[in-house]
Amino acid sequence: MDQEQHMALALAACTEEERQQAMARFVVLQPHLNAGVPLAEVARNAGVPLRSAQRWLARYRAAGLVGLVRAKRSDTGHRKLPADLVE
């Protein structure tokens, strides 16, 4: 399976909300990618912090649209407090 097929499958596994979020982020990045508009200007026009736009761009370049889906936390469902203290 080539990388493009893998990315399509990964995007298909995302929820509709996650796909919409990825597309919204892509729309923000599109002027930079297609027309060479400076990333700082694109971020300012979209009301997005520059650092967020930089992260989105790096993830898009590394993984395509699926890279723009918000990553799930690795510690989801785990408590930081010991069980006896929670009780």
ABEGO torsion letter per residue (X at the ends): XBAAAAAAAAAAABBAAAAAAAAAAAAAAAAAAAAGBBAAAAAAAAGBBAAAAAAAAAAAAAAEAAAABBBBBAABGBBABBAAAAX
